[in-house]
Amino acid sequence: MIYTSVRAFSSTRSVQSAIRRVAVVGGGQMGSGIAQVAATFKHSVTLVDVNQEALDKSRAYMQKSLGRVAKKKFADDATAQKHFVDDVLSRVSLSTTPSTAVSDADLVVEAIVENIKVKQELFASLVPHVPSTCILASNTSSLSISNIAEPLDAQVRSRFVGLHFFNPVPQMKLVEVVRSKEAHEDVVAKAVAFVEAIGKAPAVCKDTPGFIVNRLLLPYMMEAIRLLERDVASARDIDTAMKLGAGYPMGPFELCDYVGLDTIKYIVDGWHKDAPGLKGNDLFAPSTKLNDLVAKGRLGVKSGHGFYDY
């Protein structure tokens, strides 16, 4: 009922035009991807990071990513390819001064380290500088949206939501729109409208551990690891079974390596320790195999080694 009303409201002209200027805080791969997509769909974007070198890498990442898109759109026209890339990048500004970057934003999306205290400190520092109507959003994949917003005053908390994009952002269609405890319905509607306006598909959900996708994926990945620990089958055979028997595009170990084993460990350890409704749940109990790989620096694709070697 609520989801239907949100979607209906999001289709109105006033809501669709509510977000034009976007500030993305965090110049990593996720932040760069969000900035790229928003700019592609004609939004004015400021990408913020305290490190200029990180911003330079972000621009290079976006230029390379947009180049791939341009080659598909204009396969035989180098001039059109260049124009497309230059046009999108012209709508992306880079800034190392967060207070200035957010001063005229309609939406601020945080995409920094997955640490609740660091996120809380960031938002506390930004709030005095954002417009009174600005929507604040976190791209967290595992932390409670309401807990991130908790130190802020009630009026600000009413404008706080989760916008969980998936990696790689330019390719992945889904965005989970997470309704925090105190978020106003019109704020959620504007967030949904923004997601649709940048060519993504929104899935609205309550603020619960893992939201939708990770709440289903993490138990699946952890059960696969426990099958391996019990020597039921090899990682390769488990992956093959799930791809050919269940129709999954990737097996659980391929997925683990892609997500990052340190990220998986961080999430499941946190859930097992104190997540509402999940604390002490055996599904998320520490895994000897996972802990051992992370301790050895075998984090998956990003380190070149995980369950597989790359």
Secondary structure, 3 states (H helix, E strand, C coil): CHHHHHHHHHCCHHHHCCCCEEEEECCCHHHHHHHHHHHHCCCEEEEECCCHHHHHHHHHHHHHHHHHHHHHHCCCCHHHHHHHHHHHHCCEEEECCHHHHCCCCCEEEECCCCCHHHHHHHHHHHHHHCCCCCEEEECCCCCCHHHHHCCCCHHHHCCEEEEEECCCCCCCCEEEEEECCCCCHHHHHHHHHHHHHCCCEEEEEECCCCCCHHHHHHHHHHHHHHHHHCCCCCHHHHHHHHHHHCCCCCCHHHHHHHHCHHHHHHHHHHHHHHCCCCCCCHHHCCCHHHHHHHHCCCCEHHHCECCCEC
